[in-house]
Amino acid sequence: MKNKDAYHEESWRIFRIMSEFVDGVEVLDGIGKAVTVWGSARIKPDSKWYKLAVETGKLLAKNGYAVITGGGPGIMEAANKGAFLQKGISVGLNIELPEEQKPNPYITDLISFRYFFVRKVMFVRYAKAFIIFPGGFGTLDEFAEAINLIQTKRTAKFPVILMGSEYWKGLVDWMEKTLVKNHYISPDDLKIFTIVETPQQAIKIIKNFYGKK
């Protein structure tokens, strides 16, 4: 009996996963070209990174891009706020966590996910670029996943942009001195991503990559 109950539970889990994919596709298929912005949920509104993320959201919306974030506070809120203030499309892909993450108030299109991996598929599938601000494990996870998908050619190349050399330089130096030196990656793999200092530089990279369309 216990095995039978476990079987049914797994069967229903498959349907829940499928429904999350369907919900995501139904909403995101209509948003047009979009950019995903990542960064720490712990960054406060008085931080320079928060202010830069608001400016980034504004510039993206001004240039016709929907802004996609994880839907929470910090950098996510800031990027959504910028797009919202510019009257652009501001998407939040929220995740259900044991400590509830409340969606920020600047989202025009909200989707909630139970499964991290479904949510991650949506971020990559519908983004023309990633702009990644300082953040913790979640931010690093998305950065690593994006560059791994590009390196292994599991997805077409797209701009992966790191905001702020003062935060990212130490990680990149370690990649050069450890990963490249030990032949775990090739020197060209470091060209998969670019470090910038301003939202304007990030937008320029995206527009140049896509032929300024």
Backbone as a ProteinNet text record, in pm:
[ID]
protein_1_A
[PRIMARY]
MKNKDAYHEESWRIFRIMSEFVDGVEVLDGIGKAVTVWGSARIKPDSKWYKLAVETGKLLAKNGYAVITGGGPGIMEAANKGAFLQKGISVGLNIELPEEQKPNPYITDLISFRYFFVRKVMFVRYAKAFIIFPGGFGTLDEFAEAINLIQTKRTAKFPVILMGSEYWKGLVDWMEKTLVKNHYISPDDLKIFTIVETPQQAIKIIKNFYGKK
[TERTIARY]
82.9	0	86	195.2	282.9	346	390.1	450.2	349.9	224.4	120.2	94.8	93.3	73	189.3	309.2	426.8	422.2	376.2	364.1	266.9	152.2	52.9	104.2	178.1	234.7	331.8	415.9	510.1	436.1	327.7	249	191.5	135.7	79.8	187.5	308.3	419.1	452.7	449.4	475.2	373.8	246.9	142.8	164.2	207.7	234.1	349.1	450.9	563.8	518.2	440.4	389.4	305.6	222.9	136.4	218.7	331	416.2	479.7	521.7	574.9	468.2	347	237.7	206.8	196.1	166.8	275.4	400.1	510.7	510	491.1	489.5	373.9	256.9	139.3	160.8	226.5	250.7	368.2	478.7	602.3	608.7	531.5	531.9	486.7	413.7	360.1	435.8	550.1	615.8	714.7	747	844.4	986.5	1077	1218.1	1234.4	1318.5	1331.2	1474.4	1507.5	1637.9	1614.1	1685.6	1677.5	1782.2	1739.9	1830.9	1837.8	1961.2	1984.5	2058.1	2046	2122	2064.1	2129.7	2094.5	1958.9	1884	1757.9	1783.3	1906.5	1936.2	1983.8	2004	2051.5	1939	1971.8	1872.5	1859.7	1746.8	1723	1825.8	1900.6	2001.1	2135.7	2144.1	2268.4	2288.8	2413.6	2442.1	2401	2407.3	2368.2	2218.1	2140.7	1995.6	1966.5	2031.6	2008.5	2051	2162.4	2206.3	2108	2049.3	1952	1823.2	1781	1664.4	1692.9	1811.3	1849.1	1855.6	1905.6	1912.6	1773.1	1680.7	1543.6	1481	1505.1	1452.1	1507.1	1638.1	1700.9	1655.1	1639.4	1590.9	1450.7	1362.2	1225.8	1224.3	1307.1	1315.2	1358.7	1440.8	1489.4	1404.2	1286.2	1189.8	1202.2	1277.9	1294.6	1205	1139.3	1075.8	1185.7	1159.8	1255.4	1200.8	1282.8	1246.1	1337.4	1276.9	1355.9	1293.9	1357	1302.8	1184	1146.4	1022.9	1029	1143.2	1154.1	1207.8	1266.5	1319.9	1461.5	1527.1	1665.4	1681	1779.9	1808	1687.5	1617.2	1499.7	1395.3	1367.5	1272.1	1318.7	1447.2	1500.7	1485	1520	1508	1362.3	1274.8	1131.4	1080.5	1128.1	1085.7	1123.8	1246.5	1290	1202.2	1173.2	1086.3	946.1	896.2	760.9	749.8	849.9	848.1	854.4	916.4	927.1	804.8	708	585.3	614.2	716.8	751	692.5	721.1	677.4	774.6	721.5	802.7	757.4	836.3	796.4	866.4	792.3	849.5	820.8	926.5	911.7	942	839.9	857.9	875	942.8	962.8	904.4	834.3	779.6	890.8	916.5	1024	967.6	1040	995.6	977.4	1073.1	1056.2	1003.9	876.3	805.2	872.7	894.6	942.9	822.9	793.4	679.7	717.4	633.1	661.1	668.9	760.8	771.4	655.7	628	508.3	522.3	633.5	656.9	644.3	572.9	558.7	427.5	435.7	313.2	265	355.7	322.2	391.7	312.8	369.4	336.8	439.8	421	491	422.6	483	516.9	634.5	683.4	710.5	686	721.6	857.9	891.3	1012.4	1117.4	1235.1	1343.4	1379.9	1384.9	1436.3	1341.9	1210.3	1115.3	1136.2	1149.7	1174.2	1301.7	1406.3	1533.8	1522.9	1444.7	1422.6	1359.1	1262.3	1192.6	1286	1375.4	1469.3	1555.6	1604.4	1693.9	1616.4	1506.1	1430.6	1383.5	1344.4	1281.8	1371.6	1497.9	1588.4	1681.2	1693.6	1791.6	1929.2	1933.5	2059.4	2037	2145.3	2145.5	2230.4	2178.4	2258.8	2262.4	2382.9	2397.3	2468.3	2396.3	2448.8	2510.4	2579.2	2630.6	2520.3	2554.1	2456.3	2521.7	2439	2487.1	2479	2448.8	2450.4	2354.6	2233.2	2136.2	2184.6	2243.2	2296.4	2411.6	2502.5	2616.6	2570.1	2464.3	2409.7	2359.1	2285.6	2232.1	2343.5	2443.8	2559.1	2629.1	2656.4	2725.7	2642.6	2512.3	2427.3	2427.6	2418.7	2416.3	2545.3	2659.8	2785.2	2812.7	2763.7	2779.6	2695.9	2572.6	2487.4	2548.9	2609	2672.9	2800.3	2881.6	3007.7	2983.2	2881.2	2853	2760.5	2727.1	2642.6	2503.8	2455.4	2318.8	2217.7	2268.5	2184.4	2266.3	2198.6	2269.3	2335	2446.4	2517.6	2430.8	2434.4	2365.8	2451.2	2433	2516.6	2493.9	2603.2	2601.8	2688.9	2627.4	2693.2	2697.4	2816.4	2835.6	2849.8	2770.1	2772.8	2863.2	2974	3058.9	3185.6	3298.8	3425	3469.9	3433	3477.9	3422.8	3307.9	3250.5	3299.7	3306	3329	3476.2	3563.8	3702.4	3772.2	3747.5	3812.9	3777	3649.7	3605.8	3670.2	3674.8	3733.4	3884	3950.8	4095	4117.9	4032.1	4044.1	4023.1	3926.4	3905.1	4030.3	4093.6	4214.3	4330.2	4349.3	4466	4449	4324.3	4300	4238.2	4126.3	4056.8	4132.4	4174	4247.3	4385.1	4454.6	4590.3	4593.7	4490	4485	4410.6	4377.2	4312.7	4173.5	4106.4	3968.6	3872.2	3910.8	3839.5	3944.6	3901.1	3994.7	3991.6	4097.4	4096.4	3976.6	3931.9	3818	3688.1	3681.2	3559.8	3535.1	3641.3	3624.7	3562.9	3553.8	3490.3	3338.6	3287	3142.7	3068.7	3137.4	3074.4	3160.3	3098.8	3166.5	3134.5	3234.9	3213.1	3194.9	3092.5	3069.3	3053.8	3056.8	3043.5	2912.7	2846.2	2726.7	2615.3	2490	2377.9	2389.4	2443.6	2459.2	2550.3	2658.8	2749.8	2679.8	2597.2	2524.8	2429.8	2353.9	2259.6	2334.4	2447.4	2525.7	2570.4	2614.4	2657.9	2541.6	2425.5	2308.7	2269.3	2265.6	2224.6	2326	2454.5	2557.9	2550	2522.6	2515.2	2403.5	2291.1	2176.3	2164.8	2275.9	2275.4	2189.6	2178.4	2102.9	1957	1900.2	1758.5	1670.6
-121.3	0	125.8	123	237.7	266	161.1	179.2	237	191	241	389.4	431.4	572.8	657.7	604.9	677.9	692.8	588.3	592.5	702.2	709.3	810.7	951.1	964.7	1095.5	1140.9	1049.3	1083.8	1116.5	1043.4	1070.2	1210.8	1249.8	1384.1	1489.5	1460.7	1555.8	1585.3	1484.3	1504.1	1600.7	1584.5	1674.6	1817.6	1832.9	1966.7	2032.3	1953.4	2005.4	2048.7	1965.7	1999.6	2126.5	2140.2	2258.4	2385.3	2375.6	2492.9	2533.4	2435.1	2466.5	2533.6	2480.6	2536.9	2679.5	2702.2	2836.7	2935.5	2892.6	2980.2	3015.6	2916.6	2939.5	3030.2	3008.6	3088.6	3236.6	3268.2	3408.3	3464.7	3392.3	3448.6	3450	3366.4	3367.3	3501.4	3579.2	3704.1	3829.3	3816.6	3937.3	3998.1	3928.3	3981.3	3964.6	4046.6	4033.8	4078.3	4006.9	4030.7	4008.2	4067	4049.4	4009.8	3908.3	3865.4	3939.3	3993.8	4062.5	3983.3	3951.5	3873.7	3957.2	3919.3	3984.2	3952.1	3998.5	3964.2	4017.9	3933.8	3977.7	4060.5	4064	4129.8	4273.7	4317.8	4453.8	4553.9	4659.7	4758.1	4874.1	4946.6	5056.5	5168.9	5183.2	5289.2	5245.4	5120.8	5069.9	5123.5	5143.4	5188.8	5082.9	4954.1	4846.8	4851.2	4881.3	4895.1	5006.9	5120	5234.7	5204.3	5133.2	5094.4	4996.1	4909.2	4813.3	4882.9	4985.6	5064.7	5129.7	5188.8	5253	5151.3	5032.8	4926.9	4888.3	4871	4837.9	4944.8	5070.5	5180.6	5177.2	5160.2	5160	5042.2	4927.6	4811.2	4837.2	4888.1	4916.4	5023.6	5124.7	5232.9	5180.9	5074.6	5016.1	4899	4884.1	4786.4	4646.4	4630.8	4498.6	4482.9	4370.1	4333.4	4297.3	4321.7	4287.7	4168.4	4063.8	3944.3	3934.2	3912.8	3889	3772.7	3741	3637.6	3683.4	3811.2	3859	3903.9	3888.5	3920.3	4059.2	4079.5	4210.5	4233.5	4339.3	4365.6	4404.7	4345.7	4375.2	4341.7	4235.1	4197.3	4309	4357.7	4467.6	4590.8	4620.2	4740.4	4735.2	4623.1	4610.3	4616.3	4547	4555.2	4698.8	4767.7	4905.7	4995.3	4978.8	5060.5	5040.2	4914	4884.7	4938.6	4921.8	4968	5120	5193.2	5339.2	5387.8	5306	5339.9	5290.3	5234	5179.5	5063.3	4984.4	4867	4740.8	4627.9	4498	4453.3	4423.5	4391.9	4256.7	4153.5	4015.7	3964.4	3897.1	3832.5	3683.9	3604.2	3458.6	3419.2	3421.8	3400.8	3252	3223.4	3085.1	3065.9	2956.3	2924.4	2866.6	2932.1	2890.8	2867.4	2788.6	2769.2	2902.2	2995.2	3131.8	3211.4	3240.8	3292.9	3416.2	3413.7	3530.2	3602.1	3720.2	3794.9	3866.9	3859.7	3932.4	4082.1	4148.8	4293.3	4364.7	4490.8	4558.1	4616.8	4590.7	4653.7	4556.1	4447.9	4342.8	4359.7	4356	4361.5	4222.1	4125.1	3986.4	3894.6	3824.3	3739.3	3593	3508.2	3363.2	3306.5	3218.2	3155.4	3010.2	2968.7	2833.5	2760	2632.6	2545.3	2480.8	2461.1	2387	2479.9	2479.7	2565.7	2537.9	2411.2	2380	2426.4	2426.3	2479	2629.3	2695.3	2840.4	2875	2796.2	2823.8	2808.5	2712.1	2695.9	2822.1	2878.5	2998	3117.4	3131.9	3242.9	3239.3	3123	3111.1	3114.4	3044.6	3031.9	3166.3	3257.2	3380.7	3503.8	3485.6	3599.4	3614.6	3736.5	3768.6	3791.6	3817.4	3841.2	3825.7	3804.3	3806.9	3926.1	4008.1	4109.5	4070.3	4046.5	3986.1	4082.2	4124.1	4212.9	4129.2	4193.3	4119.8	4041.9	3921	3837.2	3718	3632.9	3517.3	3388.4	3278.6	3146.6	3137.8	3192.9	3184.3	3255.3	3374	3451.1	3376.3	3323.7	3248.7	3123.1	3059.7	2940.7	2973.4	3083	3120.6	3162.6	3231.9	3269.2	3144.7	3049.2	2926.5	2845.9	2840	2763.9	2825.1	2958.6	3026.1	3001.5	3021	3005.1	2858.1	2767.3	2624.8	2584.5	2633.4	2602.4	2654.3	2774.7	2830.9	2753.6	2725	2652.6	2515.9	2445.8	2311.2	2310.6	2432.5	2448.9	2385.3	2385.2	2338.3	2449.7	2571.5	2684.1	2773.8	2850.2	2945.4	3052.7	3104.3	3206.6	3331	3390.9	3516.6	3597.5	3729.7	3810.5	3777.3	3748.4	3730.9	3842.3	3934.9	4059.4	4068.5	4088.6	4103.2	4251.4	4300.1	4441.6	4466.3	4539.4	4583.1	4501.9	4552.1	4478.4	4466.1	4560.8	4554	4429.9	4380	4258.3	4133.8	4138.9	4018.4	3989.9	4090.6	4073.1	3958.6	3944.1	3837.3	3699.9	3680.7	3552.3	3526.5	3628.8	3611.7	3586.8	3656.7	3631.6	3486.9	3434.6	3294.7	3200.4	3230.4	3147.6	3143.1	3260.2	3266.1	3189.7	3211.1	3153.9	3007.2	2960.6	2823.1	2738.5	2781.8	2700.6	2695.5	2811.8	2814.7	2751.2	2788.7	2738.3	2586.1	2526	2381	2312.7	2391	2338.8	2279.8	2331.5	2289.4	2360.7	2479.5	2551	2608.7	2650.8	2712.7	2864.2	2934.5	3080.8	3144.9	3086.8	3142.7	3134	3042	3030.8	3157.2	3230.9	3355.3	3466	3442.4	3540.9	3521.7	3419	3394.3	3507.1	3569.6	3676.9	3802.1	3915.2	4045	4121.3	4190.1	4276.3	4420	4486.9	4628.1	4705	4837.9	4923.3	5001.3	5014.4	5098.2	5028.8	5064.9	5012.7	5047	5163.9	5203.6	5106.7	5064.9	4968.7	4835.2	4794.3	4667.5	4672	4780.5	4793.8	4794.9	4863.3	4870	4731.2	4648.3	4511.8	4432	4443.1	4368.1	4414.1	4545.3	4598.2	4561.8	4567.5	4530	4381.3	4298.3	4154.1	4120.2	4189.3	4160.5	4257	4322.1	4409.5	4531.6	4579.7	4700.4	4692.6	4570.5	4557.1	4598.9
0	0	0	79.1	87.2	-48.2	-119.9	-251.9	-351.4	-339.5	-428.8	-404.2	-278.7	-246.1	-297.8	-283.5	-331.9	-483.5	-551.8	-698	-741.1	-672.5	-707.8	-679	-570.1	-537	-646.3	-692.9	-799.6	-928.9	-956.9	-1077.8	-1074.1	-959.5	-947.9	-954.4	-904.8	-913.4	-1059.3	-1143	-1286.2	-1346	-1308.6	-1360.6	-1310.3	-1185.7	-1133	-1208.9	-1238.1	-1314.9	-1454	-1518.8	-1651.7	-1648.1	-1544.6	-1535.8	-1517.5	-1446.8	-1430.4	-1562.7	-1641	-1773.9	-1860.5	-1857.8	-1938.7	-1895	-1765	-1714.8	-1756.6	-1745	-1782.1	-1929.3	-2013.4	-2157.8	-2197	-2138.9	-2175.2	-2146.4	-2036.1	-2002	-2080.4	-2085.7	-2139.1	-2291.6	-2357.3	-2503.5	-2560.5	-2482.1	-2534.3	-2496.2	-2427.3	-2377.8	-2476.2	-2584.7	-2679.2	-2628.3	-2680	-2640.7	-2495.6	-2422.4	-2278.3	-2232.7	-2119.3	-2055	-1910.7	-1864.9	-1726	-1643.2	-1530.3	-1438.4	-1308.3	-1267.9	-1146.2	-1042.9	-917.8	-812.3	-675.8	-573.8	-436.4	-395	-322.6	-262	-136.2	-87.1	40.3	24.5	-98.6	-122.2	-94.2	-20.9	24.1	-74.8	-69.5	-163.4	-159.1	-47.8	-42.1	-99.3	-146	-203.4	-344.7	-382.1	-518.9	-620.6	-580.7	-673.3	-699.1	-597.3	-615.1	-714.2	-695.2	-783.2	-926.8	-943	-1077.7	-1141.7	-1060.6	-1113.8	-1156.4	-1082.3	-1124.7	-1259.6	-1272	-1398.1	-1511.7	-1481	-1581.6	-1629.3	-1535.8	-1572.3	-1659.8	-1626	-1706.5	-1848.7	-1860.8	-1992.7	-2077.9	-2014.9	-2088.7	-2142.7	-2057.2	-2100.9	-2209.5	-2194	-2292.6	-2428.6	-2427.7	-2552.9	-2600.7	-2542.1	-2591.2	-2535.2	-2426.1	-2365.3	-2242.8	-2232.2	-2106.4	-2007	-1879.9	-1774.2	-1696.7	-1686.8	-1611.2	-1489.1	-1372.2	-1251.6	-1174	-1061.6	-974.1	-892.8	-906.5	-847.5	-702.7	-638.9	-496.9	-469.7	-351.7	-312.8	-367.6	-318.8	-355.4	-501.1	-565.7	-706.3	-793.8	-761.2	-839.6	-836.7	-717.3	-702.9	-779.3	-768.9	-832.8	-984.7	-1045.5	-1191	-1234.3	-1160.1	-1189.7	-1174.5	-1073.5	-1049.3	-1166.7	-1215.3	-1328.4	-1450.9	-1482.3	-1597.1	-1574.6	-1453.8	-1418.6	-1432.7	-1383.2	-1391.7	-1535.7	-1622.1	-1764.3	-1841.4	-1766.8	-1825.6	-1921.8	-1886.1	-1964.5	-1903.5	-1966.9	-1915.2	-1806.8	-1689.6	-1572.9	-1517.7	-1544.3	-1515.3	-1389.3	-1304.5	-1186.5	-1188.5	-1184.7	-1176.2	-1031.7	-950.6	-807	-775.1	-664.6	-622.1	-482.4	-461.9	-330	-243.4	-130.5	-40.3	100.1	183.1	321.6	394.2	373.7	422.1	304.1	308.2	192	133	0.2	-71.3	-130.9	-82	-132.4	-261	-364	-487.8	-461.2	-528.5	-511.8	-583.7	-550	-601.5	-741.4	-810.7	-941	-1057	-1035.8	-1135.6	-1211.6	-1344	-1425	-1462.7	-1466.1	-1500.9	-1401.7	-1320.6	-1215.2	-1240.1	-1226.5	-1229.5	-1105.8	-1034	-916.7	-947.2	-902.8	-928.3	-797.6	-802	-689.7	-713.9	-841.1	-877.4	-937.4	-875	-921	-1066.5	-1104.8	-1237.9	-1348.4	-1321.7	-1420.6	-1436.3	-1324.1	-1324.6	-1400.1	-1380.2	-1446.1	-1598	-1642.2	-1786.1	-1843.1	-1772.3	-1820.2	-1830.3	-1733.1	-1736.8	-1862.7	-1896.7	-2011.5	-2142.9	-2148.2	-2273.7	-2327.4	-2238.2	-2283.3	-2271	-2238.5	-2221.9	-2341.7	-2389.9	-2492.9	-2431.9	-2301.4	-2231.2	-2082.1	-2008.3	-1862.1	-1819	-1728.4	-1661.4	-1513.9	-1462.3	-1330.7	-1235.7	-1133.2	-1030.5	-917.5	-822.9	-708.1	-637.5	-593.5	-525.5	-459.3	-402.4	-328.3	-406.9	-338.2	-401.1	-519.1	-503.3	-612.6	-736.5	-717.5	-829.8	-895.8	-814.8	-869.2	-942.3	-891	-954.5	-1094.8	-1108.1	-1239.1	-1334	-1283.1	-1365.5	-1417.7	-1327.6	-1367.4	-1466.9	-1443.8	-1535.6	-1674.5	-1681.9	-1811.9	-1889.2	-1824.7	-1898.6	-1929.9	-1845.2	-1875	-1996.6	-2005.8	-2120.7	-2250.4	-2243.7	-2363.4	-2396.5	-2295.3	-2318.2	-2381.3	-2334.7	-2384.1	-2505.2	-2552.1	-2671.9	-2654.4	-2531.6	-2506.9	-2530.3	-2545.1	-2585.2	-2675.5	-2759.4	-2845.5	-2758.7	-2806	-2730.5	-2714.6	-2596.4	-2571.1	-2473.5	-2466.8	-2377.6	-2230.1	-2161.6	-2016.4	-1960.4	-1889.2	-1849.8	-1697.7	-1644	-1500	-1466.9	-1373.9	-1338.9	-1219.4	-1243	-1133.7	-1114.1	-1164.2	-1152.3	-1007.6	-922.5	-783.2	-713.7	-760.9	-704.3	-776.3	-908.6	-988.1	-1019.6	-1005	-1047.4	-974.6	-844.3	-769.1	-822.2	-858.4	-913.7	-1049.1	-1132.5	-1266	-1255.1	-1163.5	-1141.7	-1100.1	-1012.7	-970.8	-1089.3	-1174.7	-1293.8	-1380.7	-1398.7	-1481.9	-1418.6	-1287.8	-1220	-1183.7	-1173.4	-1130.5	-1241.2	-1295.9	-1395.7	-1528.3	-1577.7	-1705	-1687.5	-1581.4	-1557.5	-1549.7	-1489.5	-1476.8	-1591.6	-1692.9	-1814.3	-1787.1	-1683.4	-1658.6	-1752.1	-1795.9	-1901.9	-1995.9	-2113	-2207.7	-2189.2	-2232.3	-2220.5	-2289.2	-2400.7	-2472	-2392.4	-2297	-2215.7	-2133.6	-2104.1	-2028.2	-2113.3	-2244.7	-2333	-2339.5	-2273.2	-2273.1	-2200.7	-2105.3	-2028.1	-2032.9	-1995.9	-1999.2	-1871.8	-1816.7	-1701.6	-1748.3	-1695.3	-1725.3	-1594.5	-1608	-1490.1	-1487.7	-1602.3	-1608.8	-1686	-1658.2	-1737	-1884.6	-1915	-2054.9	-2129.9	-2064.8	-2127.7	-2149.9	-2055.6	-2068.9	-2188.1	-2201	-2312	-2444.5	-2449.9	-2573.4	-2617.5	-2521.9	-2555.2	-2612.6	-2552	-2600.4	-2740.6	-2762.6	-2892.9	-3001	-2967.7	-3065.1	-3098.5	-2997.5	-3019.5	-3117.5	-3104.6	-3189.2	-3308	-3341.1	-3457.2	-3439	-3310.8	-3277.9	-3317.8	-3321.5	-3355.9	-3239.3
[MASK]
+++++++++++++++++++++++++++++++++++++++++++++++++++++++++++++++++++++++++++++++++++++++++++++++++++++++++++++++++++++++++++++++++++++++++++++++++++++++++++++++++++++++++++++++++++++++++++++++++++++++++++++++++++++

